Amino acid sequence: MKTIKALKWRYACKKFNPDKKISNKKLKRLKKSFQLTATSFGLFPIKMLIIENSKTKNILLEHAYYQKQVTDCSHLLVL
Protein backbone atom coordinates (compact mmCIF):
# COMPACT_ATOMS: atom_id res chain seq x y z
CA MET A 1 0.00 0.00 0.00
CA LYS A 2 2.94 2.36 0.44
CA THR A 3 3.42 2.39 -3.33
CA ILE A 4 -0.21 3.33 -4.02
CA LYS A 5 -0.11 6.02 -1.36
CA ALA A 6 3.10 7.42 -2.84
CA LEU A 7 1.61 7.43 -6.35
CA LYS A 8 -1.49 9.30 -5.16
CA TRP A 9 0.62 12.05 -3.59
CA ARG A 10 1.29 14.91 -5.98
CA TYR A 11 2.85 18.28 -5.59
CA ALA A 12 3.36 20.93 -8.24
CA CYS A 13 6.31 23.14 -7.45
CA LYS A 14 5.42 26.70 -8.40
CA LYS A 15 8.73 28.33 -7.50
CA PHE A 16 12.33 27.24 -7.31
CA ASN A 17 15.14 28.88 -5.39
CA PRO A 18 17.69 29.61 -8.15
CA ASP A 19 20.49 29.54 -5.56
CA LYS A 20 19.81 25.93 -4.55
CA LYS A 21 21.16 23.02 -6.56
CA ILE A 22 20.13 19.36 -6.59
CA SER A 23 22.89 17.20 -5.17
CA ASN A 24 24.61 14.69 -7.44
CA LYS A 25 23.30 11.89 -5.21
CA LYS A 26 19.67 12.98 -5.73
CA LEU A 27 20.24 13.52 -9.44
CA LYS A 28 21.62 9.97 -9.77
CA ARG A 29 18.54 8.66 -7.93
CA LEU A 30 16.25 10.51 -10.35
CA LYS A 31 18.14 9.07 -13.33
CA LYS A 32 17.91 5.55 -11.90
CA SER A 33 14.17 5.94 -11.17
CA PHE A 34 13.58 7.03 -14.75
CA GLN A 35 15.57 4.09 -16.12
CA LEU A 36 13.51 1.65 -14.02
CA THR A 37 10.15 3.06 -15.13
CA ALA A 38 7.88 0.37 -16.53
CA THR A 39 6.85 0.74 -20.16
CA SER A 40 4.56 -1.16 -22.49
CA PHE A 41 6.03 -4.43 -23.82
CA GLY A 42 9.36 -3.60 -22.22
CA LEU A 43 10.00 -0.94 -24.85
CA PHE A 44 11.57 2.28 -23.75
CA PRO A 45 10.84 4.91 -26.41
CA ILE A 46 11.43 7.77 -23.98
CA LYS A 47 14.64 9.70 -23.43
CA MET A 48 15.40 12.06 -20.60
CA LEU A 49 17.66 15.04 -21.08
CA ILE A 50 19.07 16.78 -18.03
CA ILE A 51 19.80 20.42 -18.73
CA GLU A 52 21.93 22.48 -16.37
CA ASN A 53 23.19 25.12 -18.78
CA SER A 54 21.50 28.51 -18.18
CA LYS A 55 21.83 29.56 -21.81
CA THR A 56 20.03 26.41 -22.98
CA LYS A 57 17.31 26.85 -20.35
CA ASN A 58 16.78 30.42 -21.56
CA ILE A 59 16.34 29.17 -25.13
CA LEU A 60 13.75 26.63 -23.93
CA LEU A 61 11.88 29.26 -21.89
CA GLU A 62 9.93 30.46 -24.95
CA HIS A 63 8.82 26.90 -25.73
CA ALA A 64 7.59 26.45 -22.16
CA TYR A 65 5.26 29.45 -22.37
CA TYR A 66 7.72 31.58 -20.38
CA GLN A 67 7.26 29.68 -17.14
CA LYS A 68 9.91 31.02 -14.78
CA GLN A 69 10.50 27.55 -13.28
CA VAL A 70 12.36 26.57 -16.47
CA THR A 71 15.16 29.03 -15.78
CA ASP A 72 15.03 28.98 -11.97
CA CYS A 73 15.44 25.22 -11.53
CA SER A 74 18.91 23.80 -10.99
CA HIS A 75 18.35 20.94 -13.46
CA LEU A 76 15.65 20.84 -16.12
CA LEU A 77 14.47 17.32 -16.92
CA VAL A 78 13.09 17.10 -20.45
CA LEU A 79 11.28 13.95 -21.57
Residue pairs with C-beta under 8 A, 6 or more apart in sequence:
13 69
14 69
15 68
15 69
15 72
16 69
16 72
16 73
16 74
17 72
18 71
18 72
18 74
20 74
21 74
21 75
22 30
22 74
22 75
27 50
27 75
30 77
31 48
31 50
34 48
37 46
39 45
39 46
46 79
47 79
48 77
48 78
48 79
49 77
49 78
50 75
50 76
50 77
50 78
51 57
51 60
51 75
51 76
51 77
51 78
52 74
52 75
52 76
54 71
57 70
57 71
57 73
57 76
58 71
60 70
60 76
60 78
61 67
61 70
61 71
64 70
70 76
